[in-house]
Amino acid sequence: MAVEIPESAQFLHNVEAGLGAWAWGDRMVWNYGRGYTDDDIEAGFKISLENNVNLVDTAEIYGNGRS
């Protein structure tokens, strides 16, 4: 039985690697500002793009809005 994918979700079939951005900017759990900075985040993001990451999981709440 084939499962039909809604047209609005078909872009997900092209995702080979994703990046979770939950820790970006989070001081309480992930020690943002003490263990890593915006420069570290930017460098990691650029490396991710260079290595074909084409999905970034983020939300307004991640890192109190910094993600």
All heavy atoms as a GROMACS GRO file, in nm:
protein
  524
    1MET      N    1   0.084  -0.118   0.000
    1MET     CA    2   0.000   0.000   0.000
    1MET      C    3   0.089   0.124   0.000
    1MET      O    4   0.172   0.143   0.089
    1MET     CB    5  -0.089  -0.002   0.123
    1MET     CG    6  -0.169   0.124   0.140
    1MET     SD    7  -0.244   0.124   0.304
    1MET     CE    8  -0.399   0.188   0.272
    2ALA      N    9   0.074   0.208  -0.098
    2ALA     CA   10   0.152   0.331  -0.108
    2ALA      C   11   0.088   0.440  -0.024
    2ALA      O   12  -0.034   0.452  -0.017
    2ALA     CB   13   0.160   0.375  -0.253
    3VAL      N   14   0.172   0.518   0.038
    3VAL     CA   15   0.124   0.631   0.117
    3VAL      C   16   0.141   0.756   0.034
    3VAL      O   17   0.250   0.783  -0.018
    3VAL     CB   18   0.205   0.644   0.248
    3VAL    CG1   19   0.162   0.768   0.324
    3VAL    CG2   20   0.190   0.519   0.333
    4GLU      N   21   0.034   0.831   0.021
    4GLU     CA   22   0.041   0.954  -0.056
    4GLU      C   23   0.086   1.068   0.035
    4GLU      O   24   0.032   1.089   0.142
    4GLU     CB   25  -0.095   0.988  -0.116
    4GLU     CG   26  -0.089   1.105  -0.211
    4GLU     CD   27  -0.218   1.124  -0.287
    4GLU    OE1   28  -0.289   1.024  -0.310
    4GLU    OE2   29  -0.246   1.239  -0.323
    5ILE      N   30   0.189   1.140  -0.008
    5ILE     CA   31   0.245   1.252   0.068
    5ILE      C   32   0.175   1.379   0.020
    5ILE      O   33   0.173   1.408  -0.099
    5ILE     CB   34   0.396   1.265   0.043
    5ILE    CG1   35   0.465   1.133   0.063
    5ILE    CG2   36   0.453   1.378   0.125
    5ILE    CD1   37   0.513   1.100   0.197
    6PRO      N   38   0.121   1.458   0.114
    6PRO     CA   39   0.059   1.584   0.072
    6PRO      C   40   0.161   1.674   0.004
    6PRO      O   41   0.280   1.674   0.040
    6PRO     CB   42   0.013   1.647   0.204
    6PRO     CG   43   0.021   1.541   0.306
    6PRO     CD   44   0.114   1.438   0.257
    7GLU      N   45   0.117   1.749  -0.093
    7GLU     CA   46   0.207   1.836  -0.169
    7GLU      C   47   0.283   1.931  -0.077
    7GLU      O   48   0.401   1.958  -0.097
    7GLU     CB   49   0.128   1.916  -0.272
    7GLU     CG   50   0.215   1.990  -0.370
    7GLU     CD   51   0.136   2.054  -0.482
    7GLU    OE1   52   0.041   1.990  -0.532
    7GLU    OE2   53   0.170   2.167  -0.519
    8SER      N   54   0.220   1.978   0.031
    8SER     CA   55   0.284   2.072   0.122
    8SER      C   56   0.402   2.010   0.198
    8SER      O   57   0.486   2.081   0.252
    8SER     CB   58   0.182   2.126   0.222
    8SER     OG   59   0.130   2.019   0.300
    9ALA      N   60   0.412   1.878   0.203
    9ALA     CA   61   0.519   1.811   0.276
    9ALA      C   62   0.620   1.743   0.185
    9ALA      O   63   0.715   1.682   0.233
    9ALA     CB   64   0.459   1.710   0.373
   10GLN      N   65   0.603   1.754   0.055
   10GLN     CA   66   0.690   1.682  -0.037
   10GLN      C   67   0.835   1.731  -0.033
   10GLN      O   68   0.926   1.656  -0.065
   10GLN     CB   69   0.634   1.687  -0.178
   10GLN     CG   70   0.511   1.601  -0.192
   10GLN     CD   71   0.455   1.598  -0.332
   10GLN    OE1   72   0.509   1.658  -0.423
   10GLN    NE2   73   0.344   1.529  -0.348
   11PHE      N   74   0.857   1.855   0.010
   11PHE     CA   75   0.994   1.904   0.018
   11PHE      C   76   1.078   1.822   0.115
   11PHE      O   77   1.201   1.817   0.104
   11PHE     CB   78   0.997   2.052   0.060
   11PHE     CG   79   0.970   2.074   0.206
   11PHE    CD1   80   1.076   2.085   0.295
   11PHE    CD2   81   0.840   2.081   0.254
   11PHE    CE1   82   1.052   2.105   0.430
   11PHE    CE2   83   0.816   2.100   0.388
   11PHE     CZ   84   0.922   2.113   0.477
   12LEU      N   85   1.017   1.755   0.208
   12LEU     CA   86   1.090   1.676   0.306
   12LEU      C   87   1.161   1.557   0.244
   12LEU      O   88   1.256   1.504   0.300
   12LEU     CB   89   0.997   1.629   0.418
   12LEU     CG   90   0.944   1.738   0.510
   12LEU    CD1   91   0.840   1.682   0.606
   12LEU    CD2   92   1.058   1.804   0.587
   13HIS      N   93   1.119   1.515   0.127
   13HIS     CA   94   1.183   1.403   0.059
   13HIS      C   95   1.323   1.439   0.009
   13HIS      O   96   1.401   1.352  -0.025
   13HIS     CB   97   1.098   1.352  -0.056
   13HIS     CG   98   0.983   1.270  -0.009
   13HIS    ND1   99   0.993   1.136   0.015
   13HIS    CD2  100   0.857   1.305   0.024
   13HIS    CE1  101   0.879   1.090   0.060
   13HIS    NE2  102   0.794   1.191   0.067
   14ASN      N  103   1.353   1.568   0.005
   14ASN     CA  104   1.485   1.613  -0.039
   14ASN      C  105   1.580   1.637   0.077
   14ASN      O  106   1.693   1.680   0.057
   14ASN     CB  107   1.473   1.739  -0.123
   14ASN     CG  108   1.398   1.714  -0.251
   14ASN    OD1  109   1.414   1.609  -0.312
   14ASN    ND2  110   1.314   1.807  -0.291
   15VAL      N  111   1.538   1.613   0.199
   15VAL     CA  112   1.621   1.638   0.316
   15VAL      C  113   1.710   1.516   0.342
   15VAL      O  114   1.660   1.407   0.366
   15VAL     CB  115   1.536   1.668   0.440
   15VAL    CG1  116   1.623   1.680   0.564
   15VAL    CG2  117   1.455   1.796   0.419
   16GLU      N  118   1.839   1.536   0.331
   16GLU     CA  119   1.935   1.430   0.362
   16GLU      C  120   1.995   1.449   0.499
   16GLU      O  121   2.031   1.353   0.565
   16GLU     CB  122   2.044   1.427   0.256
   16GLU     CG  123   1.993   1.384   0.120
   16GLU     CD  124   2.104   1.374   0.018
   16GLU    OE1  125   2.220   1.364   0.058
   16GLU    OE2  126   2.073   1.378  -0.102
   17ALA      N  127   2.010   1.574   0.540
   17ALA     CA  128   2.068   1.603   0.672
   17ALA      C  129   2.001   1.728   0.727
   17ALA      O  130   1.977   1.824   0.655
   17ALA     CB  131   2.217   1.623   0.661
   18GLY      N  132   1.974   1.725   0.855
   18GLY     CA  133   1.912   1.839   0.922
   18GLY      C  134   1.998   1.885   1.038
   18GLY      O  135   2.085   1.814   1.087
   19LEU      N  136   1.971   2.006   1.083
   19LEU     CA  137   2.046   2.067   1.191
   19LEU      C  138   1.949   2.112   1.299
   19LEU      O  139   1.854   2.184   1.271
   19LEU     CB  140   2.123   2.188   1.136
   19LEU     CG  141   2.195   2.275   1.236
   19LEU    CD1  142   2.311   2.198   1.299
   19LEU    CD2  143   2.247   2.400   1.166
   20GLY      N  144   1.970   2.067   1.421
   20GLY     CA  145   1.888   2.110   1.533
   20GLY      C  146   1.948   2.233   1.598
   20GLY      O  147   2.064   2.233   1.637
   21ALA      N  148   1.871   2.339   1.607
   21ALA     CA  149   1.923   2.466   1.658
   21ALA      C  150   1.872   2.498   1.799
   21ALA      O  151   1.878   2.612   1.843
   21ALA     CB  152   1.884   2.578   1.561
   22TRP      N  153   1.824   2.397   1.869
   22TRP     CA  154   1.767   2.419   2.002
   22TRP      C  155   1.865   2.487   2.097
   22TRP      O  156   1.830   2.576   2.173
   22TRP     CB  157   1.722   2.285   2.059
   22TRP     CG  158   1.674   2.290   2.201
   22TRP    CD1  159   1.594   2.386   2.257
   22TRP    CD2  160   1.702   2.196   2.304
   22TRP    NE1  161   1.570   2.356   2.388
   22TRP    CE2  162   1.636   2.240   2.420
   22TRP    CE3  163   1.776   2.079   2.309
   22TRP    CZ2  164   1.641   2.170   2.539
   22TRP    CZ3  165   1.782   2.010   2.428
   22TRP    CH2  166   1.715   2.055   2.541
   23ALA      N  167   1.991   2.447   2.094
   23ALA     CA  168   2.090   2.498   2.189
   23ALA      C  169   2.138   2.639   2.157
   23ALA      O  170   2.197   2.704   2.243
   23ALA     CB  171   2.211   2.403   2.192
   24TRP      N  172   2.115   2.687   2.038
   24TRP     CA  173   2.169   2.817   1.997
   24TRP      C  174   2.108   2.928   2.080
   24TRP      O  175   1.989   2.955   2.075
   24TRP     CB  176   2.142   2.843   1.851
   24TRP     CG  177   2.213   2.749   1.758
   24TRP    CD1  178   2.295   2.647   1.793
   24TRP    CD2  179   2.205   2.748   1.617
   24TRP    NE1  180   2.342   2.583   1.682
   24TRP    CE2  181   2.287   2.642   1.572
   24TRP    CE3  182   2.136   2.824   1.524
   24TRP    CZ2  183   2.304   2.613   1.438
   24TRP    CZ3  184   2.152   2.795   1.391
   24TRP    CH2  185   2.235   2.691   1.348
   25GLY      N  186   2.190   2.992   2.160
   25GLY     CA  187   2.145   3.105   2.241
   25GLY      C  188   2.093   3.066   2.378
   25GLY      O  189   2.061   3.152   2.459
   26ASP      N  190   2.087   2.938   2.409
   26ASP     CA  191   2.031   2.893   2.537
   26ASP      C  192   2.137   2.900   2.647
   26ASP      O  193   2.239   2.831   2.642
   26ASP     CB  194   1.981   2.749   2.526
   26ASP     CG  195   1.919   2.701   2.656
   26ASP    OD1  196   1.994   2.650   2.740
   26ASP    OD2  197   1.797   2.718   2.671
   27ARG      N  198   2.114   2.983   2.748
   27ARG     CA  199   2.209   3.000   2.858
   27ARG      C  200   2.186   2.899   2.970
   27ARG      O  201   2.280   2.854   3.033
   27ARG     CB  202   2.198   3.141   2.916
   27ARG     CG  203   2.241   3.248   2.821
   27ARG     CD  204   2.230   3.387   2.886
   27ARG     NE  205   2.251   3.490   2.790
   27ARG     CZ  206   2.371   3.536   2.755
   27ARG    NH1  207   2.479   3.485   2.808
   27ARG    NH2  208   2.382   3.631   2.665
   28MET      N  209   2.062   2.865   2.995
   28MET     CA  210   2.030   2.783   3.111
   28MET      C  211   2.080   2.639   3.096
   28MET      O  212   2.144   2.587   3.186
   28MET     CB  213   1.879   2.784   3.137
   28MET     CG  214   1.842   2.719   3.269
   28MET     SD  215   1.674   2.756   3.321
   28MET     CE  216   1.580   2.669   3.199
   29VAL      N  217   2.052   2.575   2.985
   29VAL     CA  218   2.088   2.434   2.968
   29VAL      C  219   2.220   2.419   2.894
   29VAL      O  220   2.305   2.340   2.932
   29VAL     CB  221   1.977   2.358   2.893
   29VAL    CG1  222   2.017   2.214   2.866
   29VAL    CG2  223   1.847   2.364   2.972
   30TRP      N  224   2.240   2.496   2.787
   30TRP     CA  225   2.354   2.475   2.697
   30TRP      C  226   2.468   2.573   2.717
   30TRP      O  227   2.563   2.575   2.640
   30TRP     CB  228   2.306   2.477   2.552
   30TRP     CG  229   2.215   2.364   2.522
   30TRP    CD1  230   2.078   2.370   2.512
   30TRP    CD2  231   2.249   2.228   2.504
   30TRP    NE1  232   2.027   2.247   2.487
   30TRP    CE2  233   2.130   2.156   2.481
   30TRP    CE3  234   2.369   2.159   2.503
   30TRP    CZ2  235   2.129   2.019   2.459
   30TRP    CZ3  236   2.367   2.022   2.481
   30TRP    CH2  237   2.248   1.955   2.459
   31ASN      N  238   2.460   2.660   2.817
   31ASN     CA  239   2.570   2.752   2.854
   31ASN      C  240   2.613   2.848   2.744
   31ASN      O  241   2.731   2.882   2.732
   31ASN     CB  242   2.692   2.674   2.903
   31ASN     CG  243   2.665   2.605   3.033
   31ASN    OD1  244   2.604   2.663   3.123
   31ASN    ND2  245   2.708   2.481   3.045
   32TYR      N  246   2.518   2.895   2.665
   32TYR     CA  247   2.552   2.994   2.563
   32TYR      C  248   2.619   3.113   2.631
   32TYR      O  249   2.577   3.160   2.735
   32TYR     CB  250   2.427   3.042   2.488
   32TYR     CG  251   2.456   3.160   2.402
   32TYR    CD1  252   2.519   3.143   2.278
   32TYR    CD2  253   2.427   3.289   2.444
   32TYR    CE1  254   2.548   3.252   2.199
   32TYR    CE2  255   2.457   3.398   2.365
   32TYR     CZ  256   2.518   3.379   2.244
   32TYR     OH  257   2.549   3.487   2.166
   33GLY      N  258   2.726   3.163   2.570
   33GLY     CA  259   2.799   3.278   2.623
   33GLY      C  260   2.912   3.237   2.715
   33GLY      O  261   3.004   3.314   2.740
   34ARG      N  262   2.908   3.116   2.767
   34ARG     CA  263   3.015   3.067   2.853
   34ARG      C  264   3.093   2.957   2.782
   34ARG      O  265   3.213   2.947   2.799
   34ARG     CB  266   2.958   3.016   2.985
   34ARG     CG  267   2.900   3.129   3.070
   34ARG     CD  268   2.850   3.078   3.203
   34ARG     NE  269   2.731   2.994   3.192
   34ARG     CZ  270   2.606   3.038   3.192
   34ARG    NH1  271   2.582   3.166   3.201
   34ARG    NH2  272   2.505   2.955   3.183
   35GLY      N  273   3.025   2.876   2.704
   35GLY     CA  274   3.091   2.767   2.634
   35GLY      C  275   3.102   2.790   2.485
   35GLY      O  276   3.187   2.732   2.418
   36TYR      N  277   3.018   2.876   2.431
   36TYR     CA  278   3.022   2.908   2.289
   36TYR      C  279   2.952   3.042   2.267
   36TYR      O  280   2.878   3.089   2.352
   36TYR     CB  281   2.956   2.798   2.204
   36TYR     CG  282   2.809   2.777   2.231
   36TYR    CD1  283   2.716   2.837   2.148
   36TYR    CD2  284   2.765   2.701   2.338
   36TYR    CE1  285   2.580   2.821   2.171
   36TYR    CE2  286   2.630   2.685   2.362
   36TYR     CZ  287   2.538   2.745   2.278
   36TYR     OH  288   2.404   2.729   2.302
   37THR      N  289   2.978   3.104   2.155
   37THR     CA  290   2.927   3.239   2.126
   37THR      C  291   2.858   3.241   1.990
   37THR      O  292   2.855   3.141   1.919
   37THR     CB  293   3.042   3.340   2.124
   37THR    OG1  294   3.129   3.308   2.014
   37THR    CG2  295   3.122   3.339   2.255
   38ASP      N  296   2.810   3.360   1.952
   38ASP     CA  297   2.748   3.377   1.820
   38ASP      C  298   2.846   3.342   1.709
   38ASP      O  299   2.806   3.288   1.605
   38ASP     CB  300   2.700   3.521   1.802
   38ASP     CG  301   2.569   3.549   1.873
   38ASP    OD1  302   2.499   3.455   1.913
   38ASP    OD2  303   2.537   3.669   1.889
   39ASP      N  304   2.974   3.373   1.728
   39ASP     CA  305   3.073   3.339   1.625
   39ASP      C  306   3.082   3.188   1.605
   39ASP      O  307   3.093   3.140   1.491
   39ASP     CB  308   3.210   3.394   1.663
   39ASP     CG  309   3.216   3.547   1.656
   39ASP    OD1  310   3.135   3.607   1.583
   39ASP    OD2  311   3.303   3.605   1.724
   40ASP      N  312   3.075   3.112   1.715
   40ASP     CA  313   3.077   2.966   1.705
   40ASP      C  314   2.954   2.914   1.633
   40ASP      O  315   2.962   2.824   1.549
   40ASP     CB  316   3.085   2.902   1.843
   40ASP     CG  317   3.211   2.940   1.918
   40ASP    OD1  318   3.320   2.933   1.858
   40ASP    OD2  319   3.200   2.976   2.036
   41ILE      N  320   2.839   2.971   1.666
   41ILE     CA  321   2.714   2.931   1.602
   41ILE      C  322   2.719   2.960   1.453
   41ILE      O  323   2.683   2.876   1.370
   41ILE     CB  324   2.593   3.001   1.668
   41ILE    CG1  325   2.575   2.950   1.810
   41ILE    CG2  326   2.467   2.982   1.585
   41ILE    CD1  327   2.475   3.030   1.890
   42GLU      N  328   2.764   3.080   1.418
   42GLU     CA  329   2.772   3.117   1.276
   42GLU      C  330   2.867   3.024   1.200
   42GLU      O  331   2.835   2.980   1.089
   42GLU     CB  332   2.818   3.262   1.262
   42GLU     CG  333   2.820   3.309   1.119
   42GLU     CD  334   2.857   3.455   1.103
   42GLU    OE1  335   2.868   3.527   1.203
   42GLU    OE2  336   2.875   3.496   0.987
   43ALA      N  337   2.980   2.993   1.260
   43ALA     CA  338   3.076   2.902   1.194
   43ALA      C  339   3.014   2.765   1.174
   43ALA      O  340   3.027   2.706   1.066
   43ALA     CB  341   3.204   2.892   1.278
   44GLY      N  342   2.946   2.713   1.275
   44GLY     CA  343   2.881   2.583   1.263
   44GLY      C  344   2.772   2.583   1.158
   44GLY      O  345   2.756   2.488   1.081
   45PHE      N  346   2.696   2.692   1.152
   45PHE     CA  347   2.589   2.705   1.054
   45PHE      C  348   2.647   2.706   0.912
   45PHE      O  349   2.598   2.635   0.823
   45PHE     CB  350   2.508   2.831   1.080
   45PHE     CG  351   2.394   2.851   0.986
   45PHE    CD1  352   2.284   2.767   0.988
   45PHE    CD2  353   2.395   2.954   0.894
   45PHE    CE1  354   2.178   2.785   0.900
   45PHE    CE2  355   2.290   2.973   0.807
   45PHE     CZ  356   2.182   2.889   0.810
   46LYS      N  357   2.752   2.783   0.892
   46LYS     CA  358   2.815   2.790   0.759
   46LYS      C  359   2.870   2.654   0.717
   46LYS      O  360   2.854   2.613   0.602
   46LYS     CB  361   2.924   2.896   0.757
   46LYS     CG  362   2.868   3.037   0.758
   46LYS     CD  363   2.979   3.140   0.756
   46LYS     CE  364   2.921   3.280   0.751
   46LYS     NZ  365   3.027   3.383   0.751
   47ILE      N  366   2.934   2.585   0.809
   47ILE     CA  367   2.986   2.451   0.778
   47ILE      C  368   2.872   2.356   0.742
   47ILE      O  369   2.884   2.275   0.651
   47ILE     CB  370   3.069   2.397   0.896
   47ILE    CG1  371   3.201   2.474   0.907
   47ILE    CG2  372   3.095   2.247   0.881
   47ILE    CD1  373   3.278   2.447   1.034
   48SER      N  374   2.762   2.368   0.814
   48SER     CA  375   2.645   2.284   0.785
   48SER      C  376   2.595   2.308   0.644
   48SER      O  377   2.567   2.214   0.570
   48SER     CB  378   2.532   2.313   0.885
   48SER     OG  379   2.573   2.281   1.015
   49LEU      N  380   2.583   2.436   0.604
   49LEU     CA  381   2.537   2.467   0.469
   49LEU      C  382   2.634   2.416   0.364
   49LEU      O  383   2.593   2.364   0.261
   49LEU     CB  384   2.517   2.618   0.453
   49LEU     CG  385   2.406   2.681   0.536
   49LEU    CD1  386   2.401   2.831   0.512
   49LEU    CD2  387   2.271   2.617   0.508
   50GLU      N  388   2.765   2.430   0.391
   50GLU     CA  389   2.867   2.381   0.297
   50GLU      C  390   2.860   2.230   0.280
   50GLU      O  391   2.904   2.176   0.179
   50GLU     CB  392   3.006   2.421   0.346
   50GLU     CG  393   3.032   2.570   0.337
   50GLU     CD  394   3.157   2.614   0.413
   50GLU    OE1  395   3.230   2.526   0.465
   50GLU    OE2  396   3.179   2.736   0.420
   51ASN      N  397   2.804   2.161   0.381
   51ASN     CA  398   2.795   2.015   0.376
   51ASN      C  399   2.653   1.967   0.348
   51ASN      O  400   2.613   1.858   0.387
   51ASN     CB  401   2.849   1.957   0.506
   51ASN     CG  402   2.999   1.966   0.512
   51ASN    OD1  403   3.067   1.884   0.453
   51ASN    ND2  404   3.051   2.067   0.579
   52ASN      N  405   2.577   2.051   0.278
   52ASN     CA  406   2.446   2.016   0.223
   52ASN      C  407   2.335   1.995   0.324
   52ASN      O  408   2.237   1.926   0.295
   52ASN     CB  409   2.457   1.894   0.130
   52ASN     CG  410   2.550   1.921   0.015
   52ASN    OD1  411   2.547   2.030  -0.044
   52ASN    ND2  412   2.635   1.826  -0.016
   53VAL      N  413   2.348   2.053   0.443
   53VAL     CA  414   2.234   2.052   0.535
   53VAL      C  415   2.130   2.145   0.475
   53VAL      O  416   2.159   2.260   0.442
   53VAL     CB  417   2.276   2.100   0.676
   53VAL    CG1  418   2.156   2.126   0.763
   53VAL    CG2  419   2.366   1.995   0.741
   54ASN      N  420   2.008   2.094   0.458
   54ASN     CA  421   1.905   2.177   0.397
   54ASN      C  422   1.776   2.182   0.480
   54ASN      O  423   1.670   2.216   0.429
   54ASN     CB  424   1.877   2.133   0.253
   54ASN     CG  425   1.835   1.988   0.243
   54ASN    OD1  426   1.826   1.918   0.342
   54ASN    ND2  427   1.812   1.943   0.121
   55LEU      N  428   1.789   2.150   0.609
   55LEU     CA  429   1.676   2.164   0.700
   55LEU      C  430   1.731   2.209   0.835
   55LEU      O  431   1.822   2.146   0.890
   55LEU     CB  432   1.602   2.032   0.719
   55LEU     CG  433   1.491   2.035   0.825
   55LEU    CD1  434   1.370   2.111   0.774
   55LEU    CD2  435   1.454   1.895   0.868
   56VAL      N  436   1.680   2.320   0.886
   56VAL     CA  437   1.719   2.370   1.018
   56VAL      C  438   1.596   2.369   1.106
   56VAL      O  439   1.496   2.432   1.074
   56VAL     CB  440   1.780   2.512   1.012
   56VAL    CG1  441   1.815   2.561   1.151
   56VAL    CG2  442   1.903   2.512   0.922
   57ASP      N  443   1.605   2.294   1.214
   57ASP     CA  444   1.495   2.287   1.311
   57ASP      C  445   1.515   2.398   1.412
   57ASP      O  446   1.610   2.396   1.491
   57ASP     CB  447   1.495   2.151   1.381
   57ASP     CG  448   1.397   2.145   1.497
   57ASP    OD1  449   1.298   2.222   1.495
   57ASP    OD2  450   1.420   2.066   1.590
   58THR      N  451   1.429   2.496   1.410
   58THR     CA  452   1.436   2.606   1.506
   58THR      C  453   1.294   2.650   1.542
   58THR      O  454   1.198   2.606   1.480
   58THR     CB  455   1.519   2.723   1.449
   58THR    OG1  456   1.541   2.818   1.553
   58THR    CG2  457   1.450   2.789   1.331
   59ALA      N  458   1.284   2.730   1.642
   59ALA     CA  459   1.154   2.782   1.686
   59ALA      C  460   1.179   2.911   1.764
   59ALA      O  461   1.289   2.934   1.815
   59ALA     CB  462   1.082   2.680   1.774
   60GLU      N  463   1.077   2.993   1.774
   60GLU     CA  464   1.090   3.120   1.844
   60GLU      C  465   1.136   3.102   1.989
   60GLU      O  466   1.206   3.186   2.043
   60GLU     CB  467   0.958   3.196   1.841
   60GLU     CG  468   0.921   3.245   1.704
   60GLU     CD  469   0.787   3.315   1.702
   60GLU    OE1  470   0.734   3.349   1.809
   60GLU    OE2  471   0.736   3.339   1.592
   61ILE      N  472   1.100   2.994   2.052
   61ILE     CA  473   1.131   2.972   2.192
   61ILE      C  474   1.274   2.924   2.213
   61ILE      O  475   1.332   2.942   2.321
   61ILE     CB  476   1.030   2.873   2.256
   61ILE    CG1  477   1.042   2.872   2.408
   61ILE    CG2  478   1.048   2.736   2.200
   61ILE    CD1  479   1.001   2.998   2.475
   62TYR      N  480   1.336   2.865   2.113
   62TYR     CA  481   1.472   2.813   2.128
   62TYR      C  482   1.569   2.927   2.162
   62TYR      O  483   1.575   3.027   2.093
   62TYR     CB  484   1.522   2.744   2.001
   62TYR     CG  485   1.453   2.617   1.961
   62TYR    CD1  486   1.485   2.556   1.842
   62TYR    CD2  487   1.357   2.558   2.041
   62TYR    CE1  488   1.424   2.438   1.802
   62TYR    CE2  489   1.295   2.440   2.003
   62TYR     CZ  490   1.329   2.382   1.885
   62TYR     OH  491   1.268   2.265   1.846
   63GLY      N  492   1.644   2.910   2.268
   63GLY     CA  493   1.740   3.012   2.310
   63GLY      C  494   1.676   3.144   2.342
   63GLY      O  495   1.736   3.250   2.322
   64ASN      N  496   1.553   3.140   2.391
   64ASN     CA  497   1.477   3.262   2.420
   64ASN      C  498   1.472   3.356   2.299
   64ASN      O  499   1.486   3.476   2.311
   64ASN     CB  500   1.534   3.335   2.541
   64ASN     CG  501   1.512   3.259   2.668
   64ASN    OD1  502   1.405   3.201   2.688
   64ASN    ND2  503   1.611   3.254   2.756
   65GLY      N  504   1.457   3.297   2.183
   65GLY     CA  505   1.443   3.374   2.059
   65GLY      C  506   1.573   3.393   1.983
   65GLY      O  507   1.571   3.441   1.871
   66ARG      N  508   1.686   3.358   2.041
   66ARG     CA  509   1.815   3.376   1.970
   66ARG      C  510   1.834   3.276   1.859
   66ARG      O  511   1.905   3.305   1.763
   66ARG     CB  512   1.931   3.368   2.069
   66ARG     CG  513   1.933   3.486   2.165
   66ARG     CD  514   2.062   3.492   2.242
   66ARG     NE  515   2.177   3.505   2.155
   66ARG     CZ  516   2.223   3.620   2.104
   66ARG    NH1  517   2.160   3.731   2.134
   66ARG    NH2  518   2.330   3.622   2.029
   67SER      N  519   1.776   3.158   1.870
   67SER     CA  520   1.793   3.057   1.767
   67SER      C  521   1.726   3.105   1.640
   67SER      O  522   1.778   3.092   1.533
   67SER     CB  523   1.732   2.926   1.811
   67SER     OG  524   1.745   2.829   1.712
   0.00000   0.00000   0.00000
